[in-house]
Amino acid sequence: MMSLDVAVNLDELASIYRALGDPVRLRILQLLPVKPTVCEALYNVGELSDELGIPQPTVSHHLKILRQAGVIRFVKKCNSVYYYLDVKRLKGGWAELIDDVVLK
């Protein structure tokens, strides 16, 4: 029988991979920087919309899914919200997949 901790961990892990299971969201991840320190590399919703060629509400929806999965973070600057990758979470999700699922 699977413990509750492992089941919760698997649910969290599944949410990460569900979030990554869309080509638009993968493209967003390709565009986002790994640190919020370089302002020129940061994107807000409007800039991502322009870069991807899709409407802002669609971009916002994809960003919400990525945020809920914990793979991106945001910082508020100059009346806008800019997004960046949570590399630690992305790497942790990969390590969990290997250690807790594949090699179990």
MDTraj code that builds the backbone (N, CA, C; nanometers):
import mdtraj as md
import numpy as np

residues = "MET MET SER LEU ASP VAL ALA VAL ASN LEU ASP GLU LEU ALA SER ILE TYR ARG ALA LEU GLY ASP PRO VAL ARG LEU ARG ILE LEU GLN LEU LEU PRO VAL LYS PRO THR VAL CYS GLU ALA LEU TYR ASN VAL GLY GLU LEU SER ASP GLU LEU GLY ILE PRO GLN PRO THR VAL SER HIS HIS LEU LYS ILE LEU ARG GLN ALA GLY VAL ILE ARG PHE VAL LYS LYS CYS ASN SER VAL TYR TYR TYR LEU ASP VAL LYS ARG LEU LYS GLY GLY TRP ALA GLU LEU ILE ASP ASP VAL VAL LEU LYS".split()
xyz = np.array([
    [0.0833, -0.1183, 0.0000],
    [0.0000, 0.0000, 0.0000],
    [0.0880, 0.1249, 0.0000],
    [0.0503, 0.2251, -0.0798],
    [0.1281, 0.3471, -0.0953],
    [0.0988, 0.4421, 0.0211],
    [0.2056, 0.5003, 0.0798],
    [0.1857, 0.5948, 0.1894],
    [0.1266, 0.7248, 0.1358],
    [0.0659, 0.8027, 0.2257],
    [0.0038, 0.9289, 0.1882],
    [0.1079, 1.0271, 0.1362],
    [0.2271, 1.0301, 0.1980],
    [0.3332, 1.1212, 0.1542],
    [0.3752, 1.0927, 0.0104],
    [0.3904, 0.9674, -0.0225],
    [0.4300, 0.9304, -0.1584],
    [0.3199, 0.9655, -0.2567],
    [0.1943, 0.9425, -0.2195],
    [0.0816, 0.9741, -0.3080],
    [0.0753, 1.1243, -0.3342],
    [0.0927, 1.2057, -0.2311],
    [0.0916, 1.3506, -0.2476],
    [0.2078, 1.3922, -0.3356],
    [0.3236, 1.3360, -0.3112],
    [0.4412, 1.3650, -0.3915],
    [0.4159, 1.3304, -0.5379],
    [0.3523, 1.2197, -0.5635],
    [0.3221, 1.1797, -0.7005],
    [0.2203, 1.2736, -0.7639],
    [0.1251, 1.3213, -0.6859],
    [0.0280, 1.4183, -0.7376],
    [0.0978, 1.5480, -0.7772],
    [0.1886, 1.5954, -0.6921],
    [0.2641, 1.7169, -0.7233],
    [0.3507, 1.6964, -0.8471],
    [0.4143, 1.5817, -0.8533],
    [0.4987, 1.5497, -0.9682],
    [0.4158, 1.5435, -1.0961],
    [0.2988, 1.4816, -1.0892],
    [0.2110, 1.4735, -1.2055],
    [0.1670, 1.6121, -1.2507],
    [0.1441, 1.7032, -1.1560],
    [0.1019, 1.8388, -1.1949],
    [0.2124, 1.9113, -1.2708],
    [0.3367, 1.8870, -1.2326],
    [0.4483, 1.9475, -1.3063],
    [0.4488, 1.8966, -1.4504],
    [0.4390, 1.7666, -1.4667],
    [0.4466, 1.7097, -1.6011],
    [0.3230, 1.7398, -1.6849],
    [0.2077, 1.7548, -1.6205],
    [0.0892, 1.8002, -1.6954],
    [0.1118, 1.9420, -1.7472],
    [0.1694, 2.0260, -1.6627],
    [0.1966, 2.1642, -1.7037],
    [0.2952, 2.1686, -1.8194],
    [0.3878, 2.0762, -1.8222],
    [0.4890, 2.0732, -1.9277],
    [0.4402, 2.0015, -2.0532],
    [0.3210, 1.9464, -2.0482],
    [0.2691, 1.8661, -2.1584],
    [0.2013, 1.9442, -2.2695],
    [0.2299, 2.0711, -2.2811],
    [0.1687, 2.1536, -2.3846],
    [0.2792, 2.2283, -2.4597],
    [0.2783, 2.2252, -2.5925],
    [0.3844, 2.2915, -2.6699],
    [0.3952, 2.4421, -2.6438],
    [0.2835, 2.5092, -2.6205],
    [0.2887, 2.6534, -2.5931],
    [0.3596, 2.6782, -2.4606],
    [0.3287, 2.5978, -2.3596],
    [0.3940, 2.6161, -2.2302],
    [0.5421, 2.5837, -2.2382],
    [0.5792, 2.4855, -2.3174],
    [0.7222, 2.4568, -2.3362],
    [0.7918, 2.5731, -2.4051],
    [0.7248, 2.6343, -2.4999],
    [0.7815, 2.7521, -2.5679],
    [0.7988, 2.8680, -2.4700],
    [0.7009, 2.8864, -2.3816],
    [0.7122, 2.9894, -2.2784],
    [0.8355, 2.9630, -2.1924],
    [0.8546, 2.8378, -2.1523],
    [0.9721, 2.8043, -2.0714],
    [1.1019, 2.8336, -2.1459],
    [1.1031, 2.8115, -2.2765],
    [1.2223, 2.8424, -2.3557],
    [1.2534, 2.9917, -2.3533],
    [1.1513, 3.0741, -2.3478],
    [1.1703, 3.2187, -2.3525],
    [1.2105, 3.2795, -2.2186],
    [1.1671, 3.2195, -2.1092],
    [1.1876, 3.2808, -1.9784],
    [1.3305, 3.2627, -1.9277],
    [1.3821, 3.3652, -1.8587],
    [1.5168, 3.3553, -1.8010],
    [1.5149, 3.2719, -1.6731],
    [1.6331, 3.2346, -1.6265],
    [1.6440, 3.1550, -1.5043],
    [1.6541, 3.2425, -1.3799],
    [1.6819, 3.3705, -1.3970],
    [1.6916, 3.4623, -1.2834],
    [1.6186, 3.5918, -1.3170],
    [1.5612, 3.6553, -1.2154],
    [1.4890, 3.7807, -1.2406],
    [1.5792, 3.9036, -1.2385],
    [1.7094, 3.8844, -1.2440],
    [1.8017, 3.9969, -1.2271],
    [1.8311, 4.0725, -1.3555],
    [1.8158, 4.0097, -1.4693],
    [1.8456, 4.0751, -1.5969],
    [1.7141, 4.1241, -1.6570],
    [1.6880, 4.2533, -1.6411],
    [1.5585, 4.3088, -1.6827],
    [1.5290, 4.2877, -1.8309],
    [1.6306, 4.2958, -1.9145],
    [1.6096, 4.2814, -2.0587],
    [1.5640, 4.1405, -2.0968],
    [1.5928, 4.0420, -2.0110],
    [1.5565, 3.9034, -2.0413],
    [1.4177, 3.8672, -1.9897],
    [1.3610, 3.9513, -1.9036],
    [1.2301, 3.9217, -1.8459],
    [1.1177, 3.9503, -1.9449],
    [1.0098, 3.8765, -1.9314],
    [0.8913, 3.8950, -2.0155],
    [0.7705, 3.9183, -1.9264],
    [0.6842, 4.0100, -1.9684],
    [0.5521, 4.0207, -1.9057],
    [0.4520, 3.9543, -2.0014],
    [0.3258, 3.9531, -1.9630],
    [0.2242, 3.8835, -2.0436],
    [0.2158, 3.9416, -2.1848],
    [0.2168, 4.0729, -2.1961],
    [0.2068, 4.1368, -2.3275],
    [0.3242, 4.1015, -2.4177],
    [0.4426, 4.1011, -2.3610],
    [0.5620, 4.0675, -2.4395],
    [0.5612, 3.9210, -2.4817],
    [0.5182, 3.8342, -2.3912],
    [0.5068, 3.6923, -2.4281],
    [0.4016, 3.6738, -2.5373],
    [0.2922, 3.7459, -2.5255],
    [0.1870, 3.7387, -2.6264],
    [0.2407, 3.7784, -2.7640],
    [0.3140, 3.8888, -2.7686],
    [0.3729, 3.9339, -2.8950],
    [0.4724, 3.8318, -2.9495],
    [0.5565, 3.7800, -2.8636],
    [0.6611, 3.6847, -2.9046],
    [0.6004, 3.5536, -2.9560],
    [0.4946, 3.5081, -2.8893],
    [0.4321, 3.3807, -2.9251],
    [0.3264, 3.3942, -3.0342],
    [0.2765, 3.5155, -3.0540],
    [0.1727, 3.5371, -3.1536],
    [0.0378, 3.4810, -3.1131],
    [0.0099, 3.4817, -2.9837],
    [-0.1197, 3.4349, -2.9336],
    [-0.1778, 3.5423, -2.8410],
    [-0.3100, 3.5411, -2.8207],
    [-0.3736, 3.6449, -2.7394],
    [-0.3256, 3.6450, -2.5936],
    [-0.3277, 3.7637, -2.5323],
    [-0.2853, 3.7770, -2.3927],
    [-0.3635, 3.6876, -2.2966],
    [-0.4963, 3.6755, -2.3111],
    [-0.5686, 3.5866, -2.2185],
    [-0.5198, 3.4411, -2.2265],
    [-0.4821, 3.3971, -2.3444],
    [-0.4305, 3.2607, -2.3613],
    [-0.2958, 3.2470, -2.2915],
    [-0.2105, 3.3473, -2.3072],
    [-0.0800, 3.3462, -2.2402],
    [-0.1011, 3.3446, -2.0888],
    [-0.1918, 3.4278, -2.0399],
    [-0.2208, 3.4328, -1.8960],
    [-0.2665, 3.2971, -1.8440],
    [-0.3491, 3.2290, -1.9222],
    [-0.3957, 3.0952, -1.8834],
    [-0.2786, 2.9986, -1.8709],
    [-0.1890, 2.9989, -1.9689],
    [-0.0734, 2.9098, -1.9650],
    [0.0200, 2.9445, -1.8488],
    [0.0392, 3.0730, -1.8229],
    [0.1234, 3.1149, -1.7106],
    [0.0632, 3.0706, -1.5777],
    [-0.0676, 3.0770, -1.5663],
    [-0.1342, 3.0327, -1.4440],
    [-0.1068, 2.8844, -1.4188],
    [-0.1158, 2.8038, -1.5213],
    [-0.0908, 2.6601, -1.5073],
    [0.0543, 2.6356, -1.4668],
    [0.1471, 2.7069, -1.5290],
    [0.2884, 2.6921, -1.4944],
    [0.3163, 2.7394, -1.3519],
    [0.2518, 2.8471, -1.3095],
    [0.2682, 2.8964, -1.1719],
    [0.2128, 2.7958, -1.0722],
    [0.0947, 2.7426, -1.0997],
    [0.0325, 2.6457, -1.0091],
    [0.1179, 2.5198, -0.9953],
    [0.1872, 2.4834, -1.1009],
    [0.2763, 2.3669, -1.0962],
    [0.4079, 2.4010, -1.0275],
    [0.4315, 2.5294, -1.0060],
    [0.5523, 2.5715, -0.9354],
    [0.6771, 2.5798, -1.0202],
    [0.6633, 2.5794, -1.1530],
    [0.7826, 2.5794, -1.2381],
    [0.8243, 2.7183, -1.2836],
    [0.7396, 2.8188, -1.2582],
    [0.7795, 2.9565, -1.2847],
    [0.7462, 3.0413, -1.1623],
    [0.8149, 3.1531, -1.1544],
    [0.7911, 3.2511, -1.0484],
    [0.7727, 3.3863, -1.1150],
    [0.7381, 3.4857, -1.0353],
    [0.7214, 3.6189, -1.0922],
    [0.7733, 3.7245, -0.9968],
    [0.8012, 3.8393, -1.0530],
    [0.8438, 3.9553, -0.9768],
    [0.7695, 4.0761, -1.0330],
    [0.7243, 4.1637, -0.9441],
    [0.6542, 4.2848, -0.9879],
    [0.7549, 4.3979, -0.9980],
    [0.7590, 4.4605, -1.1158],
    [0.8480, 4.5741, -1.1410],
    [0.7754, 4.6736, -1.2288],
    [0.7824, 4.7991, -1.1913],
    [0.7297, 4.9088, -1.2751],
    [0.5877, 4.8817, -1.3246],
    [0.4962, 4.8536, -1.2372],
    [0.3555, 4.8315, -1.2712],
    [0.3317, 4.7138, -1.3651],
    [0.4216, 4.6198, -1.3668],
    [0.4034, 4.5012, -1.4495],
    [0.4544, 4.3795, -1.3730],
    [0.4145, 4.2629, -1.4184],
    [0.4584, 4.1371, -1.3584],
    [0.5457, 4.0656, -1.4602],
    [0.6658, 4.0291, -1.4190],
    [0.7611, 3.9618, -1.5073],
    [0.7862, 3.8213, -1.4544],
    [0.8042, 3.7295, -1.5471],
    [0.8136, 3.5880, -1.5130],
    [0.9535, 3.5338, -1.5389],
    [0.9902, 3.4323, -1.4589],
    [1.1175, 3.3639, -1.4769],
    [1.1026, 3.2189, -1.4295],
    [1.1965, 3.1347, -1.4688],
    [1.1918, 2.9920, -1.4372],
    [1.2283, 2.9654, -1.2925],
    [1.1673, 2.8638, -1.2347],
    [1.2108, 2.8111, -1.1060],
    [1.2917, 2.6850, -1.1382],
    [1.4179, 2.7049, -1.1678],
    [1.5047, 2.5955, -1.2132],
    [1.5158, 2.4873, -1.1068],
    [1.5218, 2.5293, -0.9809],
    [1.5320, 2.4315, -0.8720],
    [1.4126, 2.3368, -0.8740],
    [1.2927, 2.3920, -0.8935],
    [1.1716, 2.3094, -0.8975],
    [1.1704, 2.2178, -1.0197],
    [1.2135, 2.2716, -1.1344],
    [1.2190, 2.1892, -1.2556],
    [1.3177, 2.0737, -1.2388],
    [1.4347, 2.1024, -1.1849],
    [1.5347, 1.9968, -1.1623],
    [1.4861, 1.8981, -1.0572],
    [1.4203, 1.9505, -0.9530],
    [1.3673, 1.8635, -0.8482],
    [1.2614, 1.7689, -0.9015],
    [1.1764, 1.8191, -0.9912],
    [1.0736, 1.7347, -1.0520],
    [1.1341, 1.6222, -1.1337],
    [1.2421, 1.6539, -1.2046],
    [1.3118, 1.5511, -1.2827],
    [1.3739, 1.4474, -1.1903],
    [1.4399, 1.4928, -1.0833],
    [1.5033, 1.4006, -0.9885],
    [1.3985, 1.3129, -0.9202],
    [1.2846, 1.3725, -0.8829],
    [1.1768, 1.2947, -0.8208],
    [1.1233, 1.1888, -0.9150],
    [1.1090, 1.2234, -1.0416],
    [1.0597, 1.1263, -1.1390],
    [1.1532, 1.0060, -1.1449],
    [1.2806, 1.0339, -1.1521],
    [1.3783, 0.9243, -1.1607],
    [1.3825, 0.8449, -1.0309],
    [1.3991, 0.9138, -0.9180],
    [1.4190, 0.8463, -0.7892],
    [1.2928, 0.7804, -0.7347],
    [1.1804, 0.8515, -0.7403],
    [1.0590, 0.8033, -0.6736],
    [0.9653, 0.7216, -0.7618],
    [0.9847, 0.7308, -0.8928],
    [0.8940, 0.6588, -0.9828],
    [0.9691, 0.5525, -1.0625],
    [1.0690, 0.5957, -1.1375],
    [1.1381, 0.5040, -1.2279],
    [1.2217, 0.4002, -1.1536],
    [1.2980, 0.4437, -1.0546],
    [1.3893, 0.3528, -0.9855],
    [1.3288, 0.2877, -0.8619],
    [1.2042, 0.3095, -0.8329],
    [1.1383, 0.2500, -0.7154],
    [1.1160, 0.1034, -0.7376],
])
top = md.Topology()
chain = top.add_chain()
for i, resn in enumerate(residues, 1):
    res = top.add_residue(resn, chain, resSeq=i)
    for name in ("N", "CA", "C"):
        top.add_atom(name, md.element.get_by_symbol(name[0]), res)
traj = md.Trajectory(xyz[None], top)
